[in-house]
Amino acid sequence: MAAAIFQGCSKWEEYNTDPYGVTNELLSADFNDVGAYFPTIEQGIYNNTCLWAWEMQTAQNLTADTWCGYMQAPTPFQNNINPSTLFLIRSWVGGMWDLTYRDVMSPIFTSIQSRQEDYPHFYAVAQIMRAVAMIRVSDSYGPVVYSKYGTGSTGASFDTQEEAYNHVFAELESAKAALKAFIQEYPDAKPFEPFDLLLGGDFNRWIRFANSVQLRAAMRIVKVNPSLARQKAEAAVADGVLEDGTVSVSGKGWVHPLSTLGTDWNDCCMNAEMESILLGYNDPRVGKFFKPCSDADAKEAGYSYKGIRMGIEMAVKDIYAGHSAPNFGGDTPGLIMSSAEVWFLRAEGALRGWSGMGGSAKDLYEKGVQTSFDQWGAGDAGAYLQSDNMPAAYVDVKNPANSIPADSPYMNRVSPKWDESASNEIKLQKIITQKWIACYPEGMEAWSEQRRTGYPVLFPVMVNESQGVFKNDDNVKRMTFPESLEWTGQLSEATQKLGGPDSGNTRLWWDTGKGNF
């Protein structure tokens, strides 16, 4: 992608001219000539570099965060013809692509990659961030401009998704080797600390993060290349993955966009899927995730927390505006990856018979639940892990026609308690359901895993504005390519590498639509 297309949000000039207001005078301190770009890149993973919540809102919150079952807007955007009702507004679904190339790929290419021989340890961090970003973009669209970014007359040549994943693995290996070499030579140095919004400049943690990303990517491709998935997963765990804490964006003026969307704008609420599962499980994390509802009808019916079903008839915002908003302050860190997710990835690996995962599927699953409880300050998970509770029926207190009974085939019928006698499919459903809870609020990852596994089971939409593209019980399988590819004449190449129509119903390479075992 030509760097000039993607402009920054400080003065809307090209990166190599004015990289977010970084002037020559500000580049005099040690490592500032490369380090000053990293806050932009790290916030860019979350599509929140400019701290304009509407960018993240259209790029992720009204798309992946909704489609995965986490959140739902109480607002009938575009006369209720929007991604919630299965109509993909191209200017919205293109945001993930355009913002990531603007805020991650462009500054790495123009300002850091050229200095990799001088600062291989800084470039290694950039490689890890680039891999994280490209997984998100590729899992949204399919083919991406990645391994050949910045080459050719247009600055773009597309990788298929398979090629992109192979390049992710190569970048992570290269990055880990460079960081290990630096640590060996300078074991106590922390040159990246002043610029790092994720891990405090700790290169050892960056290596564990890289391995955790490798484990995530390996599991994603398990249905299409199981031997490579196993190889990369086992190598990642053997080298050391995250076991505690999170990788989250904070500092340097960070403001969590969900605080703005939920509290300030009242444009974001709990999804009915979250309500059904969290309340059915009597999950103590519900109050950590969401604020109590203020809706009089919900409170009269005995609900402290209330969600909104995706894809319903919604005439005006006032109807559902009192439902539960995300419980985030402006300074809440933006989650990119949690160690709980990593424990669940290891649990699935053990379930698949992979070596070196560090325990049985049951033990790793329970470790993942407790780690998530610890992350959210929810106490001891012992009683929860012995619970046979099932997801609860969903009741729409405004329109009973939208309610879902407990015996519906669209209910996610598994409890938190591990059952060693259950089939591998049921065990996987338990693992993924708990991973889905633990990944909140990172809806991009939750959406990808829901497509890969089919879990948790999602409620169908009541209002379908897709013009025949989707059935009511379909989930969106990908975002359509952005308008910017039409402007640059690259849409035909991207679609050719996709191997199918540029439709939200075209499956990605790793999304086979087949069983998990």
C-alpha positions as CSV (number, residue, x, y, z in Angstrom):
1,M,0.0,0.0,0.0
2,A,1.5,3.3,-1.0
3,A,2.4,5.2,2.2
4,A,1.1,8.5,0.9
5,I,-2.4,7.2,0.9
6,F,-2.5,6.7,4.6
7,Q,-2.3,9.9,6.5
8,G,-1.7,10.6,10.2
9,C,-4.2,12.4,12.4
10,S,-1.9,15.2,13.9
11,K,-1.7,17.4,10.8
12,W,-2.9,15.0,8.1
13,E,0.5,15.0,6.4
14,E,2.6,12.1,5.3
15,Y,4.5,10.1,8.0
16,N,8.0,10.9,6.5
17,T,7.2,14.6,6.6
18,D,5.5,15.1,10.0
19,P,5.2,11.8,11.9
20,Y,2.5,12.8,14.4
21,G,4.2,16.1,15.2
22,V,7.7,14.6,15.8
23,T,10.1,17.4,14.7
24,N,13.9,17.3,14.3
25,E,14.3,19.2,17.6
26,L,12.4,16.4,19.4
27,L,14.7,13.7,18.0
28,S,17.8,14.6,19.9
29,A,17.4,12.2,22.9
30,D,18.8,8.6,22.7
31,F,16.7,6.4,20.4
32,N,14.1,9.0,19.8
33,D,14.7,8.8,16.1
34,V,13.0,5.4,16.1
35,G,11.4,5.1,19.5
36,A,9.1,8.2,19.1
37,Y,7.0,6.3,16.6
38,F,6.1,3.4,18.8
39,P,3.3,5.0,20.8
40,T,1.5,5.6,17.5
41,I,2.1,2.0,16.4
42,E,1.0,0.4,19.7
43,Q,-2.1,2.5,20.0
44,G,-2.7,1.8,16.3
45,I,-3.2,-1.9,17.0
46,Y,-6.4,-0.9,18.8
47,N,-7.4,1.6,16.1
48,N,-7.2,4.4,18.6
49,T,-4.1,6.4,17.7
50,C,-5.8,9.7,17.3
51,L,-8.0,9.1,20.4
52,W,-11.0,9.7,18.2
53,A,-13.4,7.0,19.5
54,W,-15.4,7.0,16.3
55,E,-12.5,5.4,14.4
56,M,-12.4,2.4,16.6
57,Q,-16.2,2.5,16.7
58,T,-16.7,1.9,13.0
59,A,-13.6,-0.2,12.5
60,Q,-14.3,-2.7,15.3
61,N,-17.1,-1.9,17.8
62,L,-20.0,-1.8,15.3
63,T,-18.5,-4.8,13.5
64,A,-16.4,-7.5,15.2
65,D,-17.4,-6.5,18.8
66,T,-21.0,-7.0,17.7
67,W,-20.6,-10.1,15.5
68,C,-18.7,-12.0,18.3
69,G,-21.6,-11.4,20.8
70,Y,-19.8,-9.0,23.2
71,M,-21.6,-5.7,22.6
72,Q,-24.5,-4.1,20.8
73,A,-25.3,-0.5,20.1
74,P,-28.6,0.8,21.3
75,T,-28.5,3.2,18.3
76,P,-30.3,2.4,15.0
77,F,-27.5,3.7,12.8
78,Q,-28.4,4.4,9.2
79,N,-32.1,3.7,9.9
80,N,-31.1,0.4,11.4
81,I,-29.4,-0.8,8.2
82,N,-25.9,-1.5,9.5
83,P,-23.6,-4.3,10.4
84,S,-25.8,-5.4,13.3
85,T,-28.6,-6.2,10.8
86,L,-26.0,-7.8,8.4
87,F,-25.6,-4.9,6.1
88,L,-21.9,-4.2,5.7
89,I,-21.4,-0.5,5.2
90,R,-18.1,-0.3,3.2
91,S,-16.9,2.9,4.7
92,W,-17.2,1.3,8.1
93,V,-15.8,-2.2,7.4
94,G,-12.9,-0.6,5.6
95,G,-11.7,1.2,8.7
96,M,-9.8,-1.8,10.1
97,W,-7.7,-1.9,6.9
98,D,-7.1,1.8,6.4
99,L,-6.3,2.6,10.0
100,T,-3.9,-0.2,10.5
101,Y,-1.9,0.7,7.3
102,R,-1.9,4.3,8.3
103,D,-0.9,3.8,12.0
104,V,1.1,0.6,12.0
105,M,2.5,-0.4,8.6
106,S,3.4,3.0,7.3
107,P,5.4,4.3,10.3
108,I,7.3,1.0,10.6
109,F,8.1,1.1,6.9
110,T,9.0,4.7,6.5
111,S,10.7,5.4,9.9
112,I,11.9,2.2,11.5
113,Q,12.6,-0.5,8.9
114,S,15.3,1.6,7.3
115,R,17.1,1.8,10.6
116,Q,17.0,-2.0,11.4
117,E,20.8,-2.4,11.0
118,D,21.4,0.3,13.6
119,Y,18.6,-0.7,16.0
120,P,17.8,-4.4,15.4
121,H,16.2,-4.6,18.9
122,F,13.8,-1.8,18.1
123,Y,13.0,-3.3,14.7
124,A,12.3,-6.6,16.4
125,V,9.6,-5.0,18.5
126,A,8.2,-3.4,15.3
127,Q,8.2,-6.9,13.6
128,I,6.1,-8.3,16.5
129,M,3.7,-5.4,16.3
130,R,3.4,-5.8,12.6
131,A,2.7,-9.5,13.0
132,V,-0.1,-8.8,15.5
133,A,-1.6,-6.1,13.3
134,M,-1.5,-8.2,10.1
135,I,-3.2,-11.2,11.9
136,R,-6.0,-8.8,12.8
137,V,-6.3,-7.4,9.3
138,S,-5.9,-10.7,7.5
139,D,-8.5,-12.3,9.8
140,S,-10.9,-9.5,8.9
141,Y,-10.4,-9.5,5.1
142,G,-8.2,-12.4,3.9
143,P,-5.4,-11.3,1.5
144,V,-3.3,-8.4,2.8
145,V,-0.4,-6.3,1.6
146,Y,2.3,-7.6,4.0
147,S,5.5,-9.3,2.9
148,K,5.9,-7.0,-0.2
149,Y,4.6,-3.9,1.5
150,G,6.2,-0.8,0.0
151,T,7.5,-2.5,-3.2
152,G,6.4,-2.1,-6.8
153,S,5.1,0.9,-8.6
154,T,1.9,1.2,-6.5
155,G,3.7,0.1,-3.3
156,A,1.5,-3.0,-3.0
157,S,1.4,-6.6,-3.8
158,F,-1.0,-8.9,-2.0
159,D,-0.3,-12.1,0.0
160,T,-2.9,-14.8,0.2
161,Q,-3.9,-15.4,3.8
162,E,-1.8,-18.6,3.8
163,E,1.2,-16.6,2.7
164,A,0.5,-13.9,5.3
165,Y,0.5,-16.4,8.1
166,N,3.7,-17.9,6.9
167,H,5.2,-14.5,7.0
168,V,3.9,-13.9,10.5
169,F,5.7,-17.0,11.7
170,A,8.9,-15.8,9.9
171,E,8.7,-12.3,11.4
172,L,8.2,-13.6,14.9
173,E,11.2,-16.0,14.6
174,S,13.4,-13.1,13.4
175,A,12.2,-10.8,16.1
176,K,12.8,-13.3,18.9
177,A,16.3,-14.0,17.7
178,A,17.2,-10.3,17.6
179,L,15.8,-9.7,21.1
180,K,17.6,-12.7,22.5
181,A,20.9,-11.5,21.0
182,F,20.4,-8.1,22.6
183,I,19.6,-9.5,26.0
184,Q,22.6,-11.7,25.9
185,E,24.9,-8.8,25.2
186,Y,23.1,-6.2,27.4
187,P,21.2,-8.2,30.0
188,D,20.2,-5.2,32.2
189,A,19.5,-2.6,29.4
190,K,16.0,-1.3,28.8
191,P,16.4,1.2,25.9
192,F,12.8,0.7,24.8
193,E,11.2,1.5,28.2
194,P,10.5,5.2,27.5
195,F,8.5,4.4,24.4
196,D,6.7,1.2,25.3
197,L,3.0,1.4,26.2
198,L,2.5,-2.3,26.4
199,L,5.2,-4.1,28.4
200,G,7.4,-1.5,30.0
201,G,10.3,-2.1,27.7
202,D,10.9,-5.6,29.1
203,F,12.4,-7.5,26.2
204,N,12.0,-10.8,28.0
205,R,8.3,-10.1,28.2
206,W,8.3,-9.2,24.5
207,I,9.8,-12.6,23.6
208,R,7.0,-14.3,25.6
209,F,4.5,-12.1,23.9
210,A,5.9,-13.1,20.5
211,N,5.6,-16.7,21.4
212,S,2.1,-16.2,22.6
213,V,1.2,-14.5,19.3
214,Q,2.8,-17.5,17.5
215,L,0.6,-19.9,19.6
216,R,-2.5,-17.9,18.7
217,A,-1.6,-17.9,15.0
218,A,-0.8,-21.6,15.1
219,M,-4.2,-22.5,16.6
220,R,-6.0,-20.4,14.0
221,I,-4.7,-22.6,11.1
222,V,-5.2,-25.9,12.9
223,K,-7.9,-27.1,10.4
224,V,-6.0,-26.2,7.2
225,N,-2.4,-27.1,8.2
226,P,-2.6,-29.2,11.4
227,S,1.1,-30.4,11.2
228,L,2.4,-26.8,11.0
229,A,0.0,-25.6,13.7
230,R,1.3,-28.3,16.0
231,Q,4.9,-27.6,15.2
232,K,4.6,-23.8,15.8
233,A,2.5,-24.2,18.9
234,E,4.8,-26.7,20.6
235,A,7.9,-24.5,19.7
236,A,6.2,-21.4,21.1
237,V,5.3,-23.0,24.5
238,A,8.7,-24.6,24.8
239,D,10.4,-21.2,24.3
240,G,8.1,-19.5,26.9
241,V,4.7,-17.9,26.6
242,L,2.8,-15.4,28.8
243,E,1.6,-17.0,32.0
244,D,0.5,-14.0,34.0
245,G,-0.6,-10.4,33.3
246,T,-1.8,-8.9,30.1
247,V,-0.5,-7.1,27.1
248,S,-2.4,-3.8,27.2
249,V,-2.1,-0.2,25.9
250,S,-1.8,2.5,28.5
251,G,-0.2,5.9,29.1
252,K,0.9,8.7,26.7
253,G,-2.6,10.2,26.8
254,W,-4.4,6.9,26.1
255,V,-8.2,7.1,26.5
256,H,-10.1,3.8,26.2
257,P,-12.6,4.2,23.3
258,L,-15.2,2.0,25.1
259,S,-15.4,4.6,27.8
260,T,-16.3,7.2,25.3
261,L,-18.6,5.0,23.3
262,G,-20.4,3.5,26.3
263,T,-20.4,6.3,29.0
264,D,-20.1,9.5,27.1
265,W,-22.0,8.7,23.9
266,N,-24.3,6.0,25.1
267,D,-23.6,4.1,21.9
268,C,-22.5,0.8,23.3
269,C,-24.2,-1.8,25.5
270,M,-23.9,-5.4,26.6
271,N,-24.9,-7.9,23.9
272,A,-27.6,-10.5,24.7
273,E,-25.1,-13.3,24.3
274,M,-23.0,-11.9,27.1
275,E,-26.1,-11.5,29.3
276,S,-27.2,-15.1,28.7
277,I,-23.8,-16.6,29.4
278,L,-22.6,-14.4,32.3
279,L,-25.9,-14.3,34.2
280,G,-26.6,-18.0,33.5
281,Y,-23.2,-18.9,34.9
282,N,-23.7,-16.4,37.8
283,D,-20.3,-15.2,36.7
284,P,-18.7,-12.6,39.1
285,R,-17.0,-10.9,36.2
286,V,-20.2,-9.5,34.9
287,G,-20.0,-6.4,37.2
288,K,-16.3,-6.0,36.1
289,F,-17.3,-6.1,32.5
290,F,-20.5,-4.0,32.5
291,K,-22.3,-1.3,34.5
292,P,-25.7,-2.1,36.0
293,C,-28.6,-1.1,33.8
294,S,-30.7,1.9,34.4
295,D,-33.7,0.8,32.4
296,A,-36.8,0.9,34.5
297,D,-38.5,-2.1,32.8
298,A,-35.3,-4.2,33.2
299,K,-35.0,-3.4,36.8
300,E,-38.7,-4.0,37.5
301,A,-38.2,-7.5,35.9
302,G,-35.4,-8.1,38.3
303,Y,-32.4,-7.6,36.1
304,S,-29.3,-5.8,37.4
305,Y,-27.6,-6.2,34.0
306,K,-29.3,-6.2,30.6
307,G,-28.1,-6.8,27.1
308,I,-29.5,-6.1,23.6
309,R,-29.9,-8.8,21.0
310,M,-28.0,-8.2,17.8
311,G,-30.1,-7.5,14.6
312,I,-33.5,-6.5,16.0
313,E,-36.0,-3.9,15.0
314,M,-34.9,-0.6,16.6
315,A,-36.7,2.6,15.7
316,V,-35.0,5.1,18.1
317,K,-32.1,5.1,20.4
318,D,-34.2,5.8,23.6
319,I,-35.7,2.4,23.6
320,Y,-32.6,0.4,24.7
321,A,-30.4,3.2,25.9
322,G,-30.7,2.3,29.6
323,H,-29.2,-1.2,29.1
324,S,-25.8,-2.1,30.6
325,A,-22.8,-0.1,29.2
326,P,-19.2,-1.4,29.2
327,N,-17.6,-0.7,32.6
328,F,-14.5,1.2,31.4
329,G,-12.9,4.4,32.5
330,G,-10.9,6.6,30.2
331,D,-7.6,5.3,31.7
332,T,-8.5,1.6,31.5
333,P,-5.8,-0.1,29.5
334,G,-6.7,-1.4,26.1
335,L,-6.4,-5.2,26.0
336,I,-4.4,-6.8,23.2
337,M,-3.7,-10.2,24.7
338,S,-4.2,-11.8,28.1
339,S,-2.3,-14.6,29.7
340,A,-5.7,-16.2,30.3
341,E,-6.2,-16.5,26.6
342,V,-2.8,-18.2,26.4
343,W,-3.8,-20.8,29.0
344,F,-6.9,-21.6,27.0
345,L,-4.8,-22.0,23.8
346,R,-2.6,-24.5,25.7
347,A,-5.7,-26.3,26.9
348,E,-6.9,-26.8,23.4
349,G,-3.4,-27.9,22.4
350,A,-3.5,-30.5,25.1
351,L,-7.0,-31.6,24.0
352,R,-5.6,-32.1,20.5
353,G,-2.7,-34.3,21.9
354,W,0.1,-31.8,21.4
355,S,3.2,-32.2,23.4
356,G,4.6,-29.9,26.0
357,M,1.5,-27.8,26.7
358,G,2.3,-28.0,30.5
359,G,-0.6,-30.1,31.8
360,S,-3.9,-31.8,30.9
361,A,-6.6,-30.1,29.0
362,K,-8.6,-29.9,32.3
363,D,-5.8,-28.4,34.3
364,L,-4.9,-25.8,31.7
365,Y,-8.6,-25.0,31.2
366,E,-9.1,-24.4,35.0
367,K,-5.8,-22.4,35.1
368,G,-7.2,-20.2,32.3
369,V,-10.4,-19.5,34.2
370,Q,-8.6,-18.7,37.5
371,T,-6.1,-16.4,35.6
372,S,-9.1,-14.5,34.1
373,F,-10.7,-14.2,37.5
374,D,-7.4,-12.8,38.9
375,Q,-7.1,-10.4,36.0
376,W,-10.5,-8.9,36.8
377,G,-10.3,-9.1,40.6
378,A,-13.1,-11.6,40.7
379,G,-11.8,-13.8,43.5
380,D,-11.4,-17.6,43.7
381,A,-12.8,-19.5,40.8
382,G,-13.1,-22.8,42.7
383,A,-16.9,-22.9,43.1
384,Y,-17.5,-21.5,39.6
385,L,-15.4,-24.4,38.2
386,Q,-17.6,-26.9,39.9
387,S,-20.8,-25.3,38.7
388,D,-23.3,-27.0,36.4
389,N,-25.1,-23.7,35.6
390,M,-26.1,-23.2,32.0
391,P,-26.6,-20.0,30.0
392,A,-29.9,-18.3,30.9
393,A,-32.9,-17.6,28.7
394,Y,-32.7,-14.1,27.2
395,V,-35.7,-11.9,27.8
396,D,-36.1,-8.6,25.8
397,V,-38.1,-6.4,28.3
398,K,-39.0,-4.0,25.5
399,N,-40.1,-6.5,22.8
400,P,-40.8,-10.1,23.9
401,A,-40.7,-11.2,20.3
402,N,-36.9,-10.9,20.5
403,S,-36.6,-13.2,23.5
404,I,-34.7,-16.5,23.4
405,P,-35.9,-19.5,25.5
406,A,-33.5,-21.7,27.4
407,D,-34.2,-24.7,25.2
408,S,-33.5,-22.8,22.0
409,P,-31.0,-24.6,19.6
410,Y,-29.1,-21.3,19.6
411,M,-28.3,-21.5,23.3
412,N,-24.7,-22.3,24.2
413,R,-25.4,-25.5,26.2
414,V,-22.3,-26.1,28.2
415,S,-21.5,-25.3,31.9
416,P,-18.2,-24.2,33.5
417,K,-17.6,-27.5,35.1
418,W,-15.1,-29.8,33.3
419,D,-16.5,-33.2,32.4
420,E,-13.7,-35.7,31.6
421,S,-16.3,-38.2,30.1
422,A,-17.6,-35.6,27.6
423,S,-16.6,-35.8,23.9
424,N,-13.7,-33.7,22.6
425,E,-16.2,-31.4,20.9
426,I,-18.0,-30.6,24.1
427,K,-14.6,-30.1,25.9
428,L,-13.6,-27.7,23.1
429,Q,-16.9,-25.9,23.4
430,K,-16.2,-25.3,27.2
431,I,-12.6,-24.1,26.4
432,I,-13.7,-21.7,23.7
433,T,-16.7,-20.4,25.7
434,Q,-14.4,-19.6,28.6
435,K,-11.8,-18.1,26.3
436,W,-14.5,-16.0,24.7
437,I,-15.3,-14.6,28.2
438,A,-11.7,-14.1,29.1
439,C,-10.8,-12.3,25.8
440,Y,-13.4,-9.5,26.5
441,P,-13.4,-6.8,25.3
442,E,-11.1,-7.7,22.5
443,G,-13.8,-8.6,19.9
444,M,-11.5,-9.0,17.0
445,E,-10.0,-12.2,18.6
446,A,-13.3,-13.4,19.8
447,W,-14.9,-13.0,16.4
448,S,-12.1,-14.9,14.7
449,E,-12.3,-17.8,17.2
450,Q,-16.1,-17.9,16.9
451,R,-15.7,-18.3,13.1
452,R,-13.0,-21.0,13.5
453,T,-14.9,-23.1,16.0
454,G,-18.5,-22.1,15.9
455,Y,-18.4,-21.3,19.6
456,P,-20.1,-19.8,21.4
457,V,-23.3,-20.5,19.5
458,L,-24.8,-17.1,18.6
459,F,-28.4,-15.9,18.4
460,P,-29.8,-15.3,14.9
461,V,-30.8,-11.8,13.8
462,M,-34.5,-10.9,13.7
463,V,-33.9,-8.2,11.0
464,N,-31.8,-9.1,8.0
465,E,-30.8,-6.2,5.7
466,S,-28.2,-8.2,3.8
467,Q,-30.2,-8.3,0.6
468,G,-29.8,-12.1,0.4
469,V,-26.1,-12.3,1.2
470,F,-26.8,-14.0,4.6
471,K,-29.4,-16.2,6.2
472,N,-30.7,-15.0,9.6
473,D,-28.6,-17.5,11.5
474,D,-25.4,-16.8,9.5
475,N,-22.5,-15.0,11.1
476,V,-20.4,-12.5,9.1
477,K,-17.4,-14.4,7.8
478,R,-15.2,-11.5,6.7
479,M,-15.3,-7.8,6.1
480,T,-15.5,-6.6,2.5
481,F,-12.4,-4.8,1.1
482,P,-12.2,-1.1,1.7
483,E,-13.0,1.6,-0.8
484,S,-9.4,2.7,-0.8
485,L,-8.5,-0.4,-2.9
486,E,-10.8,0.8,-5.6
487,W,-9.3,4.2,-5.6
488,T,-5.8,2.7,-6.0
489,G,-6.9,0.1,-8.6
490,Q,-5.9,-2.8,-6.3
491,L,-9.3,-4.4,-5.7
492,S,-9.1,-6.9,-8.5
493,E,-5.8,-8.3,-7.2
494,A,-7.1,-8.5,-3.7
495,T,-10.2,-10.3,-4.8
496,Q,-8.2,-12.7,-7.0
497,K,-6.0,-13.6,-4.0
498,L,-9.2,-14.1,-1.9
499,G,-10.4,-16.9,-4.3
500,G,-14.0,-15.9,-4.0
501,P,-16.3,-12.9,-4.3
502,D,-15.7,-9.8,-2.2
503,S,-18.6,-10.7,0.0
504,G,-19.1,-10.9,3.8
505,N,-20.2,-14.5,3.2
506,T,-16.9,-15.7,1.6
507,R,-15.0,-17.9,4.0
508,L,-11.4,-17.1,4.8
509,W,-8.6,-19.7,4.2
510,W,-8.5,-21.0,7.8
511,D,-12.3,-21.0,8.1
512,T,-13.3,-24.3,6.7
513,G,-16.8,-24.4,8.0
514,K,-16.2,-28.1,9.0
515,G,-16.1,-29.9,12.3
516,N,-13.3,-29.2,14.8
517,F,-12.2,-32.9,15.3
